[in-house]
Amino acid sequence: MEPPPESADIDFSEIFAGDKIAFNTQKLNYCRVFAAIASGCVAGVLGLTGLLGFFVFFVTSLLLSAGLYLKVGCEPTPYFRQSSDVWFEGVMQAMLSYIFFWTLFYDIVHVYQ
């Protein structure tokens, strides 16, 4: 029989609190959707169309993800299920919100021009 491992031998990086990770993921989704709505409104008011409008979304999403990645000290694993969640979690949901507000504000401002 092996003796119990000493505290120095235990890898605490594998111990996660599921509720805290879910909370962090939820807040990330809120931030991503809010940034998408704000940038969609700006893109619509500016009259951006086509690929340029989608470029604004991807730049906004990239800036948000990079800021969060730096905020967690370039090590997101303790805060999220996977390190890629910082970059890709909720992007499609945010894109739908972006497209909705982009087209809404484009129509409000530029429909009669």
Biopython code that builds the backbone (N, CA, C, O; Angstrom):
import numpy as np
from Bio.PDB.StructureBuilder import StructureBuilder

atoms = [
    (1, "MET", "N", (0.822, -1.186, 0.000)),
    (1, "MET", "CA", (0.000, 0.000, 0.000)),
    (1, "MET", "C", (0.868, 1.252, 0.000)),
    (1, "MET", "O", (1.858, 1.349, 0.724)),
    (2, "GLU", "N", (0.468, 2.199, -0.827)),
    (2, "GLU", "CA", (1.226, 3.445, -0.899)),
    (2, "GLU", "C", (0.747, 4.413, 0.173)),
    (2, "GLU", "O", (-0.435, 4.440, 0.517)),
    (3, "PRO", "N", (1.658, 5.191, 0.689)),
    (3, "PRO", "CA", (1.229, 6.211, 1.653)),
    (3, "PRO", "C", (0.450, 7.300, 0.935)),
    (3, "PRO", "O", (0.623, 7.481, -0.271)),
    (4, "PRO", "N", (-0.396, 8.022, 1.637)),
    (4, "PRO", "CA", (-1.158, 9.102, 0.994)),
    (4, "PRO", "C", (-0.202, 10.169, 0.466)),
    (4, "PRO", "O", (0.842, 10.426, 1.067)),
    (5, "PRO", "N", (-0.555, 10.781, -0.643)),
    (5, "PRO", "CA", (0.335, 11.797, -1.217)),
    (5, "PRO", "C", (0.427, 13.016, -0.311)),
    (5, "PRO", "O", (-0.533, 13.410, 0.351)),
    (6, "GLU", "N", (1.599, 13.582, -0.311)),
    (6, "GLU", "CA", (1.780, 14.810, 0.457)),
    (6, "GLU", "C", (1.127, 15.963, -0.292)),
    (6, "GLU", "O", (0.830, 15.846, -1.481)),
    (7, "SER", "N", (0.910, 17.048, 0.383)),
    (7, "SER", "CA", (0.215, 18.173, -0.249)),
    (7, "SER", "C", (1.004, 18.737, -1.425)),
    (7, "SER", "O", (0.414, 19.336, -2.325)),
    (8, "ALA", "N", (2.306, 18.562, -1.439)),
    (8, "ALA", "CA", (3.110, 19.061, -2.551)),
    (8, "ALA", "C", (2.910, 18.224, -3.809)),
    (8, "ALA", "O", (3.170, 18.699, -4.915)),
    (9, "ASP", "N", (2.448, 16.974, -3.650)),
    (9, "ASP", "CA", (2.264, 16.080, -4.787)),
    (9, "ASP", "C", (0.899, 16.219, -5.450)),
    (9, "ASP", "O", (0.696, 15.677, -6.537)),
    (10, "ILE", "N", (-0.031, 16.919, -4.839)),
    (10, "ILE", "CA", (-1.385, 17.041, -5.371)),
    (10, "ILE", "C", (-1.424, 18.179, -6.388)),
    (10, "ILE", "O", (-0.937, 19.279, -6.130)),
    (11, "ASP", "N", (-2.009, 17.893, -7.539)),
    (11, "ASP", "CA", (-2.154, 18.903, -8.590)),
    (11, "ASP", "C", (-3.523, 19.561, -8.444)),
    (11, "ASP", "O", (-4.540, 18.993, -8.842)),
    (12, "PHE", "N", (-3.540, 20.759, -7.872)),
    (12, "PHE", "CA", (-4.800, 21.450, -7.624)),
    (12, "PHE", "C", (-5.380, 22.090, -8.879)),
    (12, "PHE", "O", (-6.497, 22.607, -8.842)),
    (13, "SER", "N", (-4.649, 22.066, -9.984)),
    (13, "SER", "CA", (-5.175, 22.657, -11.212)),
    (13, "SER", "C", (-6.319, 21.834, -11.792)),
    (13, "SER", "O", (-7.055, 22.328, -12.646)),
    (14, "GLU", "N", (-6.485, 20.598, -11.352)),
    (14, "GLU", "CA", (-7.558, 19.746, -11.853)),
    (14, "GLU", "C", (-8.816, 19.823, -10.990)),
    (14, "GLU", "O", (-9.812, 19.167, -11.295)),
    (15, "ILE", "N", (-8.785, 20.599, -9.940)),
    (15, "ILE", "CA", (-9.937, 20.736, -9.052)),
    (15, "ILE", "C", (-10.667, 22.021, -9.429)),
    (15, "ILE", "O", (-10.114, 23.117, -9.334)),
    (16, "PHE", "N", (-11.922, 21.868, -9.858)),
    (16, "PHE", "CA", (-12.701, 23.013, -10.310)),
    (16, "PHE", "C", (-14.010, 23.088, -9.543)),
    (16, "PHE", "O", (-14.532, 22.076, -9.074)),
    (17, "ALA", "N", (-14.523, 24.285, -9.426)),
    (17, "ALA", "CA", (-15.855, 24.495, -8.870)),
    (17, "ALA", "C", (-16.793, 24.725, -10.047)),
    (17, "ALA", "O", (-16.732, 25.763, -10.706)),
    (18, "GLY", "N", (-17.658, 23.753, -10.307)),
    (18, "GLY", "CA", (-18.539, 23.810, -11.470)),
    (18, "GLY", "C", (-19.438, 25.023, -11.490)),
    (18, "GLY", "O", (-19.672, 25.608, -12.547)),
    (19, "ASP", "N", (-19.949, 25.411, -10.322)),
    (19, "ASP", "CA", (-20.840, 26.567, -10.290)),
    (19, "ASP", "C", (-20.094, 27.868, -10.604)),
    (19, "ASP", "O", (-20.661, 28.771, -11.219)),
    (20, "LYS", "N", (-18.852, 27.966, -10.196)),
    (20, "LYS", "CA", (-18.062, 29.171, -10.493)),
    (20, "LYS", "C", (-17.705, 29.244, -11.976)),
    (20, "LYS", "O", (-17.715, 30.322, -12.571)),
    (21, "ILE", "N", (-17.391, 28.099, -12.565)),
    (21, "ILE", "CA", (-17.085, 28.072, -13.996)),
    (21, "ILE", "C", (-18.331, 28.422, -14.803)),
    (21, "ILE", "O", (-18.243, 29.153, -15.789)),
    (22, "ALA", "N", (-19.487, 27.907, -14.394)),
    (22, "ALA", "CA", (-20.741, 28.242, -15.082)),
    (22, "ALA", "C", (-21.049, 29.731, -14.943)),
    (22, "ALA", "O", (-21.516, 30.360, -15.893)),
    (23, "PHE", "N", (-20.792, 30.295, -13.770)),
    (23, "PHE", "CA", (-21.007, 31.721, -13.547)),
    (23, "PHE", "C", (-20.095, 32.551, -14.454)),
    (23, "PHE", "O", (-20.542, 33.525, -15.059)),
    (24, "ASN", "N", (-18.828, 32.169, -14.550)),
    (24, "ASN", "CA", (-17.885, 32.889, -15.411)),
    (24, "ASN", "C", (-18.292, 32.798, -16.877)),
    (24, "ASN", "O", (-18.199, 33.781, -17.612)),
    (25, "THR", "N", (-18.740, 31.629, -17.299)),
    (25, "THR", "CA", (-19.177, 31.450, -18.683)),
    (25, "THR", "C", (-20.410, 32.298, -18.973)),
    (25, "THR", "O", (-20.528, 32.884, -20.048)),
    (26, "GLN", "N", (-21.327, 32.360, -18.011)),
    (26, "GLN", "CA", (-22.527, 33.174, -18.185)),
    (26, "GLN", "C", (-22.159, 34.657, -18.301)),
    (26, "GLN", "O", (-22.702, 35.363, -19.151)),
    (27, "LYS", "N", (-21.259, 35.123, -17.471)),
    (27, "LYS", "CA", (-20.841, 36.531, -17.532)),
    (27, "LYS", "C", (-20.092, 36.831, -18.831)),
    (27, "LYS", "O", (-20.219, 37.923, -19.386)),
    (28, "LEU", "N", (-19.316, 35.867, -19.310)),
    (28, "LEU", "CA", (-18.647, 36.039, -20.598)),
    (28, "LEU", "C", (-19.671, 36.191, -21.713)),
    (28, "LEU", "O", (-19.514, 37.038, -22.592)),
    (29, "ASN", "N", (-20.720, 35.371, -21.681)),
    (29, "ASN", "CA", (-21.771, 35.467, -22.699)),
    (29, "ASN", "C", (-22.490, 36.806, -22.627)),
    (29, "ASN", "O", (-22.798, 37.397, -23.662)),
    (30, "TYR", "N", (-22.765, 37.296, -21.410)),
    (30, "TYR", "CA", (-23.394, 38.610, -21.267)),
    (30, "TYR", "C", (-22.508, 39.700, -21.867)),
    (30, "TYR", "O", (-22.995, 40.557, -22.605)),
    (31, "CYS", "N", (-21.231, 39.673, -21.562)),
    (31, "CYS", "CA", (-20.310, 40.682, -22.098)),
    (31, "CYS", "C", (-20.224, 40.600, -23.611)),
    (31, "CYS", "O", (-20.211, 41.623, -24.297)),
    (32, "ARG", "N", (-20.166, 39.374, -24.133)),
    (32, "ARG", "CA", (-20.035, 39.196, -25.577)),
    (32, "ARG", "C", (-21.292, 39.689, -26.302)),
    (32, "ARG", "O", (-21.188, 40.334, -27.345)),
    (33, "VAL", "N", (-22.470, 39.393, -25.762)),
    (33, "VAL", "CA", (-23.716, 39.840, -26.390)),
    (33, "VAL", "C", (-23.849, 41.360, -26.284)),
    (33, "VAL", "O", (-24.280, 42.006, -27.239)),
    (34, "PHE", "N", (-23.487, 41.933, -25.145)),
    (34, "PHE", "CA", (-23.560, 43.387, -24.998)),
    (34, "PHE", "C", (-22.632, 44.082, -25.989)),
    (34, "PHE", "O", (-23.025, 45.061, -26.624)),
    (35, "ALA", "N", (-21.406, 43.585, -26.126)),
    (35, "ALA", "CA", (-20.469, 44.172, -27.084)),
    (35, "ALA", "C", (-20.982, 44.009, -28.511)),
    (35, "ALA", "O", (-20.801, 44.900, -29.341)),
    (36, "ALA", "N", (-21.619, 42.881, -28.801)),
    (36, "ALA", "CA", (-22.168, 42.653, -30.140)),
    (36, "ALA", "C", (-23.322, 43.609, -30.421)),
    (36, "ALA", "O", (-23.430, 44.140, -31.527)),
    (37, "ILE", "N", (-24.180, 43.830, -29.436)),
    (37, "ILE", "CA", (-25.294, 44.762, -29.622)),
    (37, "ILE", "C", (-24.772, 46.181, -29.842)),
    (37, "ILE", "O", (-25.233, 46.884, -30.741)),
    (38, "ALA", "N", (-23.815, 46.596, -29.024)),
    (38, "ALA", "CA", (-23.265, 47.947, -29.163)),
    (38, "ALA", "C", (-22.577, 48.129, -30.510)),
    (38, "ALA", "O", (-22.780, 49.142, -31.180)),
    (39, "SER", "N", (-21.771, 47.161, -30.908)),
    (39, "SER", "CA", (-21.080, 47.294, -32.197)),
    (39, "SER", "C", (-22.045, 47.150, -33.368)),
    (39, "SER", "O", (-21.818, 47.740, -34.424)),
    (40, "GLY", "N", (-23.112, 46.380, -33.205)),
    (40, "GLY", "CA", (-24.132, 46.282, -34.245)),
    (40, "GLY", "C", (-24.847, 47.604, -34.446)),
    (40, "GLY", "O", (-25.131, 47.996, -35.578)),
    (41, "CYS", "N", (-25.139, 48.289, -33.355)),
    (41, "CYS", "CA", (-25.765, 49.611, -33.458)),
    (41, "CYS", "C", (-24.837, 50.597, -34.166)),
    (41, "CYS", "O", (-25.275, 51.363, -35.023)),
    (42, "VAL", "N", (-23.570, 50.573, -33.809)),
    (42, "VAL", "CA", (-22.601, 51.478, -34.435)),
    (42, "VAL", "C", (-22.454, 51.166, -35.920)),
    (42, "VAL", "O", (-22.435, 52.075, -36.750)),
    (43, "ALA", "N", (-22.349, 49.881, -36.255)),
    (43, "ALA", "CA", (-22.206, 49.499, -37.666)),
    (43, "ALA", "C", (-23.437, 49.892, -38.467)),
    (43, "ALA", "O", (-23.316, 50.309, -39.619)),
    (44, "GLY", "N", (-24.618, 49.765, -37.878)),
    (44, "GLY", "CA", (-25.840, 50.150, -38.572)),
    (44, "GLY", "C", (-25.934, 51.643, -38.787)),
    (44, "GLY", "O", (-26.313, 52.091, -39.869)),
    (45, "VAL", "N", (-25.598, 52.416, -37.778)),
    (45, "VAL", "CA", (-25.650, 53.872, -37.896)),
    (45, "VAL", "C", (-24.616, 54.370, -38.905)),
    (45, "VAL", "O", (-24.877, 55.313, -39.651)),
    (46, "LEU", "N", (-23.454, 53.742, -38.926)),
    (46, "LEU", "CA", (-22.417, 54.139, -39.887)),
    (46, "LEU", "C", (-22.730, 53.698, -41.307)),
    (46, "LEU", "O", (-22.085, 54.150, -42.254)),
    (47, "GLY", "N", (-23.709, 52.827, -41.464)),
    (47, "GLY", "CA", (-24.112, 52.392, -42.793)),
    (47, "GLY", "C", (-23.220, 51.329, -43.404)),
    (47, "GLY", "O", (-23.137, 51.214, -44.626)),
    (48, "LEU", "N", (-22.556, 50.558, -42.570)),
    (48, "LEU", "CA", (-21.681, 49.507, -43.083)),
    (48, "LEU", "C", (-22.516, 48.377, -43.665)),
    (48, "LEU", "O", (-23.552, 48.007, -43.112)),
    (49, "THR", "N", (-22.059, 47.838, -44.775)),
    (49, "THR", "CA", (-22.771, 46.735, -45.420)),
    (49, "THR", "C", (-21.780, 45.646, -45.800)),
    (49, "THR", "O", (-20.571, 45.872, -45.860)),
    (50, "GLY", "N", (-22.309, 44.481, -46.051)),
    (50, "GLY", "CA", (-21.507, 43.374, -46.571)),
    (50, "GLY", "C", (-20.457, 42.874, -45.598)),
    (50, "GLY", "O", (-20.666, 42.828, -44.386)),
    (51, "LEU", "N", (-19.326, 42.503, -46.165)),
    (51, "LEU", "CA", (-18.256, 41.908, -45.368)),
    (51, "LEU", "C", (-17.644, 42.887, -44.380)),
    (51, "LEU", "O", (-17.119, 42.477, -43.345)),
    (52, "LEU", "N", (-17.705, 44.168, -44.689)),
    (52, "LEU", "CA", (-17.177, 45.163, -43.762)),
    (52, "LEU", "C", (-17.961, 45.153, -42.449)),
    (52, "LEU", "O", (-17.379, 45.319, -41.376)),
    (53, "GLY", "N", (-19.259, 44.961, -42.531)),
    (53, "GLY", "CA", (-20.076, 44.862, -41.330)),
    (53, "GLY", "C", (-19.717, 43.646, -40.491)),
    (53, "GLY", "O", (-19.649, 43.736, -39.265)),
    (54, "PHE", "N", (-19.487, 42.511, -41.140)),
    (54, "PHE", "CA", (-19.078, 41.317, -40.401)),
    (54, "PHE", "C", (-17.672, 41.472, -39.832)),
    (54, "PHE", "O", (-17.365, 40.938, -38.766)),
    (55, "PHE", "N", (-16.829, 42.195, -40.538)),
    (55, "PHE", "CA", (-15.481, 42.456, -40.050)),
    (55, "PHE", "C", (-15.532, 43.205, -38.723)),
    (55, "PHE", "O", (-14.744, 42.921, -37.821)),
    (56, "VAL", "N", (-16.450, 44.157, -38.598)),
    (56, "VAL", "CA", (-16.607, 44.906, -37.347)),
    (56, "VAL", "C", (-16.965, 43.954, -36.209)),
    (56, "VAL", "O", (-16.436, 44.085, -35.105)),
    (57, "PHE", "N", (-17.853, 43.002, -36.467)),
    (57, "PHE", "CA", (-18.219, 42.040, -35.430)),
    (57, "PHE", "C", (-17.013, 41.217, -34.998)),
    (57, "PHE", "O", (-16.770, 41.049, -33.803)),
    (58, "PHE", "N", (-16.264, 40.707, -35.957)),
    (58, "PHE", "CA", (-15.134, 39.851, -35.607)),
    (58, "PHE", "C", (-14.034, 40.623, -34.891)),
    (58, "PHE", "O", (-13.382, 40.079, -34.000)),
    (59, "VAL", "N", (-13.819, 41.869, -35.259)),
    (59, "VAL", "CA", (-12.831, 42.690, -34.559)),
    (59, "VAL", "C", (-13.290, 42.961, -33.131)),
    (59, "VAL", "O", (-12.495, 42.870, -32.195)),
    (60, "THR", "N", (-14.559, 43.292, -32.961)),
    (60, "THR", "CA", (-15.096, 43.530, -31.625)),
    (60, "THR", "C", (-14.990, 42.282, -30.761)),
    (60, "THR", "O", (-14.587, 42.358, -29.601)),
    (61, "SER", "N", (-15.346, 41.145, -31.318)),
    (61, "SER", "CA", (-15.263, 39.886, -30.583)),
    (61, "SER", "C", (-13.819, 39.553, -30.229)),
    (61, "SER", "O", (-13.538, 39.078, -29.128)),
    (62, "LEU", "N", (-12.913, 39.801, -31.154)),
    (62, "LEU", "CA", (-11.498, 39.537, -30.904)),
    (62, "LEU", "C", (-10.958, 40.444, -29.805)),
    (62, "LEU", "O", (-10.211, 39.987, -28.940)),
    (63, "LEU", "N", (-11.324, 41.717, -29.829)),
    (63, "LEU", "CA", (-10.865, 42.646, -28.795)),
    (63, "LEU", "C", (-11.404, 42.266, -27.419)),
    (63, "LEU", "O", (-10.679, 42.334, -26.427)),
    (64, "LEU", "N", (-12.664, 41.869, -27.358)),
    (64, "LEU", "CA", (-13.246, 41.443, -26.089)),
    (64, "LEU", "C", (-12.534, 40.203, -25.562)),
    (64, "LEU", "O", (-12.195, 40.132, -24.381)),
    (65, "SER", "N", (-12.311, 39.239, -26.425)),
    (65, "SER", "CA", (-11.647, 38.002, -26.014)),
    (65, "SER", "C", (-10.208, 38.263, -25.585)),
    (65, "SER", "O", (-9.745, 37.700, -24.593)),
    (66, "ALA", "N", (-9.504, 39.105, -26.318)),
    (66, "ALA", "CA", (-8.120, 39.418, -25.966)),
    (66, "ALA", "C", (-8.047, 40.151, -24.632)),
    (66, "ALA", "O", (-7.162, 39.882, -23.820)),
    (67, "GLY", "N", (-8.973, 41.073, -24.406)),
    (67, "GLY", "CA", (-9.005, 41.772, -23.130)),
    (67, "GLY", "C", (-9.273, 40.842, -21.965)),
    (67, "GLY", "O", (-8.646, 40.957, -20.911)),
    (68, "LEU", "N", (-10.198, 39.926, -22.151)),
    (68, "LEU", "CA", (-10.487, 38.963, -21.091)),
    (68, "LEU", "C", (-9.321, 38.011, -20.884)),
    (68, "LEU", "O", (-9.003, 37.648, -19.752)),
    (69, "TYR", "N", (-8.688, 37.608, -21.969)),
    (69, "TYR", "CA", (-7.536, 36.711, -21.874)),
    (69, "TYR", "C", (-6.410, 37.368, -21.071)),
    (69, "TYR", "O", (-5.760, 36.716, -20.253)),
    (70, "LEU", "N", (-6.187, 38.651, -21.308)),
    (70, "LEU", "CA", (-5.180, 39.374, -20.535)),
    (70, "LEU", "C", (-5.623, 39.579, -19.092)),
    (70, "LEU", "O", (-4.798, 39.559, -18.178)),
    (71, "LYS", "N", (-6.919, 39.775, -18.884)),
    (71, "LYS", "CA", (-7.452, 39.991, -17.535)),
    (71, "LYS", "C", (-7.235, 38.780, -16.633)),
    (71, "LYS", "O", (-6.974, 38.931, -15.439)),
    (72, "VAL", "N", (-7.342, 37.573, -17.203)),
    (72, "VAL", "CA", (-7.153, 36.355, -16.397)),
    (72, "VAL", "C", (-5.690, 35.931, -16.363)),
    (72, "VAL", "O", (-5.382, 34.809, -15.961)),
    (73, "GLY", "N", (-4.796, 36.806, -16.775)),
    (73, "GLY", "CA", (-3.380, 36.518, -16.693)),
    (73, "GLY", "C", (-2.892, 35.515, -17.715)),
    (73, "GLY", "O", (-1.955, 34.765, -17.439)),
    (74, "CYS", "N", (-3.493, 35.482, -18.868)),
    (74, "CYS", "CA", (-3.129, 34.578, -19.976)),
    (74, "CYS", "C", (-3.240, 33.110, -19.586)),
    (74, "CYS", "O", (-2.628, 32.251, -20.222)),
    (75, "GLU", "N", (-4.007, 32.819, -18.558)),
    (75, "GLU", "CA", (-4.226, 31.434, -18.132)),
    (75, "GLU", "C", (-5.700, 31.260, -17.766)),
    (75, "GLU", "O", (-6.049, 31.300, -16.586)),
    (76, "PRO", "N", (-6.576, 31.064, -18.769)),
    (76, "PRO", "CA", (-8.015, 30.995, -18.498)),
    (76, "PRO", "C", (-8.507, 29.651, -17.963)),
    (76, "PRO", "O", (-9.677, 29.534, -17.600)),
    (77, "THR", "N", (-7.651, 28.646, -17.905)),
    (77, "THR", "CA", (-8.101, 27.308, -17.510)),
    (77, "THR", "C", (-8.731, 27.261, -16.119)),
    (77, "THR", "O", (-9.722, 26.547, -15.958)),
    (78, "PRO", "N", (-8.235, 27.964, -15.107)),
    (78, "PRO", "CA", (-8.912, 27.905, -13.804)),
    (78, "PRO", "C", (-10.299, 28.549, -13.787)),
    (78, "PRO", "O", (-11.090, 28.291, -12.880)),
    (79, "TYR", "N", (-10.593, 29.376, -14.775)),
    (79, "TYR", "CA", (-11.842, 30.124, -14.782)),
    (79, "TYR", "C", (-12.894, 29.580, -15.738)),
    (79, "TYR", "O", (-14.078, 29.883, -15.595)),
    (80, "PHE", "N", (-12.470, 28.775, -16.715)),
    (80, "PHE", "CA", (-13.373, 28.219, -17.720)),
    (80, "PHE", "C", (-13.074, 26.744, -17.916)),
    (80, "PHE", "O", (-12.018, 26.256, -17.511)),
    (81, "ARG", "N", (-14.012, 26.032, -18.541)),
    (81, "ARG", "CA", (-13.813, 24.600, -18.775)),
    (81, "ARG", "C", (-12.601, 24.331, -19.645)),
    (81, "ARG", "O", (-11.805, 23.437, -19.358)),
    (82, "GLN", "N", (-12.466, 25.101, -20.703)),
    (82, "GLN", "CA", (-11.331, 24.965, -21.616)),
    (82, "GLN", "C", (-10.761, 26.349, -21.873)),
    (82, "GLN", "O", (-11.463, 27.353, -21.750)),
    (83, "SER", "N", (-9.510, 26.397, -22.222)),
    (83, "SER", "CA", (-8.913, 27.708, -22.494)),
    (83, "SER", "C", (-9.497, 28.343, -23.755)),
    (83, "SER", "O", (-9.458, 29.564, -23.906)),
    (84, "SER", "N", (-10.033, 27.531, -24.655)),
    (84, "SER", "CA", (-10.621, 28.077, -25.884)),
    (84, "SER", "C", (-11.982, 28.733, -25.643)),
    (84, "SER", "O", (-12.483, 29.438, -26.519)),
    (85, "ASP", "N", (-12.586, 28.517, -24.482)),
    (85, "ASP", "CA", (-13.877, 29.146, -24.186)),
    (85, "ASP", "C", (-13.780, 30.666, -24.203)),
    (85, "ASP", "O", (-14.744, 31.343, -24.562)),
    (86, "VAL", "N", (-12.640, 31.203, -23.823)),
    (86, "VAL", "CA", (-12.458, 32.656, -23.831)),
    (86, "VAL", "C", (-12.610, 33.201, -25.247)),
    (86, "VAL", "O", (-13.110, 34.310, -25.440)),
    (87, "TRP", "N", (-12.181, 32.426, -26.231)),
    (87, "TRP", "CA", (-12.179, 32.899, -27.613)),
    (87, "TRP", "C", (-13.460, 32.552, -28.361)),
    (87, "TRP", "O", (-13.877, 33.314, -29.233)),
    (88, "PHE", "N", (-14.098, 31.421, -28.047)),
    (88, "PHE", "CA", (-15.187, 30.934, -28.898)),
    (88, "PHE", "C", (-16.537, 30.759, -28.206)),
    (88, "PHE", "O", (-17.543, 30.585, -28.893)),
    (89, "GLU", "N", (-16.599, 30.796, -26.900)),
    (89, "GLU", "CA", (-17.854, 30.558, -26.188)),
    (89, "GLU", "C", (-18.849, 31.680, -26.472)),
    (89, "GLU", "O", (-18.557, 32.848, -26.215)),
    (90, "GLY", "N", (-20.009, 31.335, -26.997)),
    (90, "GLY", "CA", (-21.085, 32.289, -27.216)),
    (90, "GLY", "C", (-20.933, 33.191, -28.427)),
    (90, "GLY", "O", (-21.677, 34.163, -28.562)),
    (91, "VAL", "N", (-19.995, 32.899, -29.307)),
    (91, "VAL", "CA", (-19.768, 33.769, -30.469)),
    (91, "VAL", "C", (-20.965, 33.740, -31.412)),
    (91, "VAL", "O", (-21.367, 34.782, -31.930)),
    (92, "MET", "N", (-21.535, 32.571, -31.640)),
    (92, "MET", "CA", (-22.668, 32.487, -32.567)),
    (92, "MET", "C", (-23.908, 33.189, -32.003)),
    (92, "MET", "O", (-24.633, 33.857, -32.739)),
    (93, "GLN", "N", (-24.146, 33.038, -30.717)),
    (93, "GLN", "CA", (-25.263, 33.737, -30.082)),
    (93, "GLN", "C", (-25.061, 35.251, -30.199)),
    (93, "GLN", "O", (-26.003, 35.985, -30.496)),
    (94, "ALA", "N", (-23.851, 35.704, -29.968)),
    (94, "ALA", "CA", (-23.559, 37.131, -30.082)),
    (94, "ALA", "C", (-23.684, 37.599, -31.526)),
    (94, "ALA", "O", (-24.107, 38.728, -31.779)),
    (95, "MET", "N", (-23.321, 36.742, -32.470)),
    (95, "MET", "CA", (-23.425, 37.128, -33.879)),
    (95, "MET", "C", (-24.873, 37.348, -34.278)),
    (95, "MET", "O", (-25.172, 38.260, -35.049)),
    (96, "LEU", "N", (-25.769, 36.532, -33.767)),
    (96, "LEU", "CA", (-27.189, 36.723, -34.071)),
    (96, "LEU", "C", (-27.690, 38.058, -33.528)),
    (96, "LEU", "O", (-28.437, 38.766, -34.204)),
    (97, "SER", "N", (-27.281, 38.401, -32.311)),
    (97, "SER", "CA", (-27.660, 39.696, -31.746)),
    (97, "SER", "C", (-27.056, 40.834, -32.551)),
    (97, "SER", "O", (-27.706, 41.853, -32.782)),
    (98, "TYR", "N", (-25.815, 40.658, -32.976)),
    (98, "TYR", "CA", (-25.144, 41.679, -33.785)),
    (98, "TYR", "C", (-25.892, 41.919, -35.093)),
    (98, "TYR", "O", (-26.164, 43.064, -35.456)),
    (99, "ILE", "N", (-26.219, 40.852, -35.792)),
    (99, "ILE", "CA", (-26.911, 40.987, -37.082)),
    (99, "ILE", "C", (-28.263, 41.663, -36.896)),
    (99, "ILE", "O", (-28.654, 42.508, -37.702)),
    (100, "PHE", "N", (-28.977, 41.293, -35.836)),
    (100, "PHE", "CA", (-30.284, 41.902, -35.588)),
    (100, "PHE", "C", (-30.159, 43.411, -35.396)),
    (100, "PHE", "O", (-30.874, 44.174, -36.045)),
    (101, "PHE", "N", (-29.262, 43.850, -34.517)),
    (101, "PHE", "CA", (-29.139, 45.281, -34.244)),
    (101, "PHE", "C", (-28.463, 46.027, -35.388)),
    (101, "PHE", "O", (-28.743, 47.205, -35.611)),
    (102, "TRP", "N", (-27.592, 45.365, -36.100)),
    (102, "TRP", "CA", (-26.957, 45.969, -37.274)),
    (102, "TRP", "C", (-28.008, 46.306, -38.323)),
    (102, "TRP", "O", (-28.051, 47.425, -38.833)),
    (103, "THR", "N", (-28.855, 45.333, -38.642)),
    (103, "THR", "CA", (-29.885, 45.580, -39.657)),
    (103, "THR", "C", (-30.959, 46.532, -39.139)),
    (103, "THR", "O", (-31.463, 47.355, -39.903)),
    (104, "LEU", "N", (-31.317, 46.438, -37.873)),
    (104, "LEU", "CA", (-32.323, 47.327, -37.301)),
    (104, "LEU", "C", (-31.880, 48.783, -37.391)),
    (104, "LEU", "O", (-32.629, 49.633, -37.873)),
    (105, "PHE", "N", (-30.676, 49.072, -36.933)),
    (105, "PHE", "CA", (-30.210, 50.457, -36.944)),
    (105, "PHE", "C", (-29.877, 50.930, -38.353)),
    (105, "PHE", "O", (-30.010, 52.117, -38.653)),
    (106, "TYR", "N", (-29.451, 50.028, -39.212)),
    (106, "TYR", "CA", (-29.231, 50.413, -40.608)),
    (106, "TYR", "C", (-30.557, 50.840, -41.237)),
    (106, "TYR", "O", (-30.620, 51.851, -41.937)),
    (107, "ASP", "N", (-31.607, 50.074, -40.988)),
    (107, "ASP", "CA", (-32.919, 50.414, -41.546)),
    (107, "ASP", "C", (-33.486, 51.690, -40.940)),
    (107, "ASP", "O", (-34.102, 52.486, -41.649)),
    (108, "ILE", "N", (-33.292, 51.896, -39.659)),
    (108, "ILE", "CA", (-33.809, 53.105, -39.016)),
    (108, "ILE", "C", (-33.139, 54.356, -39.583)),
    (108, "ILE", "O", (-33.807, 55.359, -39.830)),
    (109, "VAL", "N", (-31.842, 54.300, -39.787)),
    (109, "VAL", "CA", (-31.095, 55.491, -40.197)),
    (109, "VAL", "C", (-31.065, 55.663, -41.712)),
    (109, "VAL", "O", (-31.181, 56.785, -42.203)),
    (110, "HIS", "N", (-30.911, 54.573, -42.461)),
    (110, "HIS", "CA", (-30.621, 54.692, -43.890)),
    (110, "HIS", "C", (-31.741, 54.220, -44.809)),
    (110, "HIS", "O", (-31.521, 54.124, -46.017)),
    (111, "VAL", "N", (-32.905, 53.926, -44.305)),
    (111, "VAL", "CA", (-33.948, 53.356, -45.154)),
    (111, "VAL", "C", (-34.499, 54.364, -46.161)),
    (111, "VAL", "O", (-34.910, 53.967, -47.251)),
    (112, "TYR", "N", (-34.518, 55.636, -45.832)),
    (112, "TYR", "CA", (-35.116, 56.624, -46.728)),
    (112, "TYR", "C", (-34.079, 57.416, -47.508)),
    (112, "TYR", "O", (-34.402, 58.477, -48.043)),
    (113, "GLN", "N", (-32.873, 56.947, -47.588)),
    (113, "GLN", "CA", (-31.841, 57.692, -48.325)),
    (113, "GLN", "C", (-31.699, 57.183, -49.722)),
    (113, "GLN", "O", (-30.878, 57.693, -50.485)),
]
sb = StructureBuilder()
sb.init_structure("model")
sb.init_model(0)
sb.init_chain("A")
sb.init_seg("    ")
for serial, (resi, resn, name, xyz) in enumerate(atoms, 1):
    if name == "N":
        sb.init_residue(resn, " ", resi, " ")
    sb.init_atom(name, np.array(xyz, "f"), 0.0, 1.0, " ", f" {name:<3s}", serial, name[0])
structure = sb.get_structure()
